[in-house]
């Protein structure tokens, strides 16, 4: 059974207002930098303290707001993932108007690729957006394939993946990471292919207490601006760094006792009707974003209160903030010190983290 803990369908967007700097400081260059070799980061613990949360609006300075132009043939509905490169925003909408989109920072559309269907050039539910020097790559969940596009949004090729793949991402060397989630009949959660023609190699297994709960998070695989990959396994309190066929735990998420124990999962949520029961899990991870300085994690507590936790890699300090005005949906991208947060009113706020 394929149940996907998916995104809210976001309605269309209208006109443009934008301020593009975090302060008077010199803007950091965040163009994609692909190092020849990468080392695994040291594991860190990120404390997520809902009880001591401060209001988002009282702490961060808003330095911009983006509303994408809707005077176009194709209008983006809901952003699952986005990447900022220079003056261009690339984004995927997997639900309302599925496709790959590119916009200037003033909100004007550069292109939209929304060929919906089941053919090799069609796109039905794109996720896991990555960008290299020459291409844009997305995973199409409905078609279980990776699709390569040129930087101007033209189809290049598609790579078919195993039919039970629920997410996938391609690394800078052409390696392919496949997330099968918590399937019940095979002890395989994450696999890696050295290239598109290689057989999958097992990387991570399915925890016993999660077997059969085949959900995926809103954002479970992402590419950092420097080319590194991260993986958030479904219904787990950890984030992995992915490289050369290995997954190493980069972050442990400490929810201060609010995350269900393994015994709770088995007793309360793991059953034939798990897809209904997991709605009652008190904590849900609502996307995450990361760059060389910051890690930001979105959460919902008890199905009603939205939080973001900001972790500063330089100081090792994390602080949790509550969306007391119920304005935001999830963290979408970090560009230097600028956090892009999707809003409930369908626009994107840019908040300065520093």
C-alpha positions as CSV (number, residue, x, y, z in Angstrom):
1,X,0.0,0.0,0.0
2,X,1.3,3.4,-0.9
3,X,0.4,6.0,1.6
4,X,2.2,9.3,1.4
5,X,2.3,11.8,4.2
6,X,2.1,14.5,1.6
7,X,1.9,18.3,1.4
8,X,-1.1,20.5,1.7
9,X,-2.4,21.6,-1.7
10,X,-1.5,25.3,-1.9
11,X,-3.6,27.5,-4.0
12,X,-2.4,29.8,-6.8
13,X,-0.2,32.9,-6.3
14,X,-0.7,36.4,-7.7
15,X,1.7,39.3,-8.0
16,X,5.2,40.1,-6.8
17,X,6.9,41.9,-3.9
18,X,10.5,41.1,-3.2
19,X,13.5,42.3,-1.1
20,X,16.5,40.1,-1.8
21,X,19.1,40.9,1.0
22,X,19.5,39.7,4.6
23,X,21.1,43.0,5.7
24,X,23.7,45.5,4.6
25,X,26.3,42.7,4.9
26,X,27.9,41.4,1.7
27,X,25.7,38.6,0.3
28,X,27.3,35.2,0.5
29,X,27.9,33.3,-2.8
30,X,25.6,30.2,-2.7
31,X,26.1,28.9,-6.2
32,X,26.4,25.1,-6.3
33,X,30.0,24.1,-5.5
34,X,30.7,20.4,-6.1
35,X,33.9,19.3,-4.3
36,X,35.8,16.4,-5.7
37,X,35.8,14.6,-2.3
38,X,33.5,15.0,0.7
39,X,33.9,13.9,4.2
40,X,31.1,12.8,6.5
41,X,30.1,15.3,9.1
42,X,30.5,14.6,12.8
43,X,27.2,13.4,14.4
44,X,25.4,16.2,16.3
45,X,22.4,16.2,18.6
46,X,19.7,18.8,17.8
47,X,17.4,19.6,20.8
48,X,13.8,20.4,19.8
49,X,12.1,22.1,22.8
50,X,8.5,22.9,22.1
51,X,7.8,23.9,25.7
52,X,10.4,26.8,25.6
53,X,9.5,28.0,22.1
54,X,9.7,31.7,21.2
55,X,7.4,33.4,18.6
56,X,8.9,33.4,15.1
57,X,7.7,36.9,14.3
58,X,9.3,38.4,17.3
59,X,12.7,37.0,16.7
60,X,13.5,37.1,13.0
61,X,13.6,40.1,10.7
62,X,11.6,39.6,7.5
63,X,13.7,40.8,4.6
64,X,11.5,39.7,1.7
65,X,8.3,38.2,0.4
66,X,7.7,36.4,-2.9
67,X,4.4,35.9,-4.7
68,X,4.8,34.0,-7.9
69,X,3.2,35.4,-11.0
70,X,-0.1,33.7,-11.9
71,X,-0.5,35.4,-15.3
72,X,1.0,32.3,-16.9
73,X,-0.3,29.2,-18.6
74,X,0.9,26.9,-15.8
75,X,0.7,28.1,-12.2
76,X,2.5,26.4,-9.4
77,X,0.2,25.2,-6.7
78,X,2.2,23.9,-3.7
79,X,6.0,23.9,-3.3
80,X,7.4,20.6,-2.0
81,X,11.0,21.6,-2.5
82,X,12.9,24.5,-3.9
83,X,16.5,25.5,-4.7
84,X,17.9,29.0,-5.1
85,X,20.7,29.6,-7.6
86,X,21.7,33.2,-8.0
87,X,18.6,35.1,-9.1
88,X,16.7,32.0,-10.0
89,X,14.3,29.9,-7.9
90,X,13.7,26.3,-9.0
91,X,10.7,24.5,-7.5
92,X,8.6,21.3,-7.8
93,X,4.9,20.9,-7.2
94,X,3.9,17.3,-6.7
95,X,0.2,17.7,-6.0
96,X,-1.9,20.5,-7.3
97,X,-0.3,21.3,-10.6
98,X,2.5,18.8,-10.8
99,X,5.6,20.0,-12.6
100,X,9.0,21.6,-12.5
101,X,9.1,25.4,-12.3
102,X,11.7,28.2,-12.5
103,X,11.2,31.8,-11.5
104,X,13.2,34.9,-11.1
105,X,13.4,36.4,-7.7
106,X,10.9,39.0,-8.7
107,X,8.3,36.2,-9.1
108,X,8.2,36.2,-12.9
109,X,8.2,32.7,-14.4
110,X,11.1,31.5,-16.5
111,X,9.6,28.2,-17.5
112,X,7.2,25.5,-16.3
113,X,7.4,21.8,-17.3
114,X,4.0,20.2,-16.6
115,X,3.7,17.4,-19.1
116,X,1.4,15.1,-17.1
117,X,0.9,11.5,-18.0
118,X,2.7,8.1,-17.9
119,X,5.1,8.4,-20.8
120,X,8.9,8.7,-20.3
121,X,8.8,12.5,-20.8
122,X,5.8,13.0,-18.5
123,X,5.8,14.2,-14.9
124,X,3.1,13.3,-12.4
125,X,4.4,13.8,-8.8
126,X,7.9,15.4,-8.8
127,X,10.0,15.4,-5.6
128,X,13.6,15.4,-4.4
129,X,14.9,18.3,-6.6
130,X,18.7,18.5,-7.3
131,X,20.8,20.7,-9.6
132,X,24.3,20.3,-11.0
133,X,26.3,22.4,-13.3
134,X,24.3,21.5,-16.4
135,X,21.1,19.7,-15.3
136,X,18.1,19.7,-13.1
137,X,17.0,16.3,-11.7
138,X,13.8,15.3,-10.0
139,X,12.2,12.1,-8.9
140,X,8.7,11.4,-10.2
141,X,7.1,9.2,-7.6
142,X,4.1,8.2,-9.7
143,X,6.3,7.1,-12.5
144,X,9.1,5.7,-10.2
145,X,11.8,7.4,-12.3
146,X,14.4,10.1,-12.2
147,X,13.9,12.8,-14.9
148,X,16.8,14.9,-16.2
149,X,16.2,18.4,-17.5
150,X,18.4,21.0,-19.0
151,X,18.9,24.2,-17.0
152,X,16.2,25.9,-19.3
153,X,13.7,23.2,-18.5
154,X,13.9,20.9,-21.5
155,X,13.6,17.1,-21.1
156,X,16.9,15.2,-21.4
157,X,16.2,11.7,-20.3
158,X,14.4,9.5,-17.7
159,X,15.8,6.7,-15.6
160,X,13.4,4.0,-14.5
161,X,13.7,2.8,-10.9
162,X,12.3,-0.2,-9.1
163,X,8.5,-0.1,-8.9
164,X,8.4,0.1,-5.1
165,X,10.6,3.2,-4.8
166,X,8.9,6.0,-2.9
167,X,11.7,8.5,-3.2
168,X,15.0,8.9,-4.9
169,X,17.8,11.3,-5.5
170,X,20.9,11.4,-7.7
171,X,24.3,12.5,-6.3
172,X,27.0,14.5,-8.1
173,X,28.8,11.3,-9.3
174,X,25.6,9.8,-10.9
175,X,24.9,7.5,-8.0
176,X,21.3,6.9,-7.3
177,X,19.8,6.7,-3.8
178,X,16.4,4.9,-3.5
179,X,14.1,5.1,-0.5
180,X,11.7,2.2,-0.2
181,X,10.3,3.4,3.2
182,X,9.3,0.9,5.8
183,X,8.2,-1.9,3.6
184,X,6.9,-5.0,5.4
185,X,8.2,-7.9,3.3
186,X,11.8,-6.8,2.7
187,X,14.3,-5.6,5.2
188,X,15.4,-2.7,2.9
189,X,14.7,0.9,3.5
190,X,17.5,2.7,1.6
191,X,19.5,1.4,-1.4
192,X,22.2,2.8,-3.7
193,X,23.1,2.3,-7.3
194,X,26.6,3.3,-8.4
195,X,25.0,4.4,-11.8
196,X,21.8,4.0,-13.7
197,X,22.8,0.5,-15.0
198,X,24.0,-0.9,-11.7
199,X,22.0,-3.1,-9.4
200,X,20.8,-1.6,-6.1
201,X,23.1,-2.2,-3.1
202,X,21.4,-2.3,0.4
203,X,22.4,0.6,2.7
204,X,19.8,0.8,5.5
205,X,17.3,-1.7,6.8
206,X,13.7,-1.2,8.1
207,X,13.4,-0.9,11.9
208,X,11.3,-3.7,13.3
209,X,8.8,-1.3,15.0
210,X,8.1,0.5,11.7
211,X,7.6,-2.4,9.4
212,X,4.8,-1.9,7.0
213,X,4.4,1.8,7.6
214,X,5.3,2.9,4.1
215,X,5.0,6.7,4.5
216,X,7.5,9.3,3.3
217,X,8.1,12.7,4.9
218,X,7.3,16.0,3.2
219,X,11.0,16.5,2.4
220,X,13.1,13.4,3.0
221,X,16.0,13.8,0.5
222,X,17.7,17.0,-0.2
223,X,20.9,18.5,-1.7
224,X,22.9,21.1,0.1
225,X,24.4,24.1,-1.8
226,X,27.8,22.4,-1.7
227,X,26.5,19.2,-3.3
228,X,26.2,17.0,-0.2
229,X,23.1,14.9,0.2
230,X,20.9,14.4,3.3
231,X,18.3,11.8,4.0
232,X,15.5,11.9,6.6
233,X,14.0,8.4,7.0
234,X,10.3,8.2,7.5
235,X,9.1,8.1,11.2
236,X,12.7,8.3,12.5
237,X,14.5,10.9,14.7
238,X,17.6,11.2,12.6
239,X,19.1,12.7,9.5
240,X,21.8,10.9,7.5
241,X,24.6,12.2,5.3
242,X,24.8,10.2,2.0
243,X,28.1,9.6,0.1
244,X,29.7,6.8,-1.9
245,X,27.2,4.2,-1.1
246,X,27.3,4.9,2.6
247,X,24.8,6.5,5.0
248,X,26.2,8.0,8.2
249,X,24.0,9.6,10.9
250,X,24.6,13.4,10.8
251,X,22.0,14.5,13.3
252,X,20.0,13.0,16.1
253,X,16.8,14.8,16.8
254,X,16.0,15.1,20.5
255,X,12.3,15.8,21.0
256,X,12.5,15.9,24.8
257,X,10.3,12.8,25.3
258,X,7.5,13.9,22.9
259,X,8.5,11.5,20.1
260,X,6.8,8.0,20.6
261,X,8.9,5.2,21.8
262,X,9.3,2.0,19.8
263,X,6.8,0.3,22.2
264,X,4.3,3.1,21.5
265,X,4.7,2.6,17.7
266,X,4.0,-1.1,18.1
267,X,1.1,-0.7,20.4
268,X,-0.6,2.4,19.0
269,X,0.3,2.9,15.4
270,X,1.6,-0.3,13.7
271,X,-1.4,-2.3,12.4
272,X,-3.3,-2.8,9.1
273,X,-4.9,0.6,9.6
274,X,-1.6,2.4,10.4
275,X,-2.3,5.0,7.6
276,X,-5.2,6.3,9.7
277,X,-3.5,5.9,13.1
278,X,-0.3,7.8,12.3
279,X,-2.4,10.9,12.1
280,X,-2.4,10.8,15.9
281,X,1.3,10.7,16.3
282,X,1.9,13.8,18.4
283,X,5.0,15.0,16.5
284,X,5.2,15.3,12.7
285,X,8.3,16.5,10.8
286,X,7.3,19.1,8.3
287,X,10.3,19.4,6.1
288,X,13.8,20.5,6.7
289,X,16.5,22.7,5.0
290,X,20.2,22.9,5.5
291,X,23.3,24.7,4.3
292,X,26.9,25.0,5.5
293,X,25.9,27.2,8.5
294,X,22.3,26.3,9.4
295,X,19.9,23.4,9.8
296,X,16.2,24.3,10.1
297,X,13.6,21.6,10.9
298,X,9.8,22.1,10.7
299,X,7.4,20.3,13.0
300,X,3.7,20.1,13.9
301,X,2.8,19.3,17.5
302,X,-0.6,17.6,18.2
303,X,-1.9,18.4,14.7
304,X,-2.3,22.1,15.3
305,X,0.9,24.0,16.4
306,X,3.7,24.6,13.9
307,X,7.3,25.1,14.9
308,X,10.7,25.6,13.4
309,X,13.9,24.7,15.1
310,X,17.0,26.6,14.0
311,X,20.4,24.8,14.6
312,X,23.6,26.9,14.3
313,X,26.4,24.6,13.2
314,X,29.0,27.2,14.3
315,X,27.8,27.4,17.9
316,X,26.1,24.0,18.3
317,X,23.0,25.8,19.7
318,X,19.5,25.0,18.7
319,X,16.4,27.2,19.4
320,X,12.8,26.3,18.7
321,X,10.3,28.9,17.6
322,X,6.5,28.7,17.4
323,X,4.4,30.0,14.6
324,X,2.0,31.7,17.0
325,X,0.2,33.6,14.1
326,X,-0.3,30.4,12.1
327,X,1.3,32.0,9.1
328,X,3.8,29.4,7.9
329,X,3.8,26.0,6.4
330,X,7.4,24.6,6.1
331,X,11.0,25.6,5.7
332,X,11.8,25.4,2.0
333,X,15.4,26.5,1.5
334,X,18.3,28.4,3.1
335,X,20.4,30.8,1.0
336,X,23.3,32.1,3.0
337,X,21.6,33.5,6.1
338,X,18.2,33.8,4.4
339,X,15.5,31.2,5.3
340,X,12.7,30.8,2.8
341,X,9.5,29.8,4.6
342,X,6.3,28.9,2.7
343,X,3.3,30.7,4.0
344,X,-0.3,29.7,4.5
345,X,-1.4,32.6,2.2
346,X,0.6,30.9,-0.6
347,X,3.5,33.3,-0.7
348,X,7.1,32.8,0.6
349,X,8.6,34.9,3.4
350,X,12.4,35.4,3.6
351,X,13.7,35.6,7.2
352,X,17.2,36.6,8.2
353,X,18.6,33.9,10.6
354,X,21.7,35.9,11.6
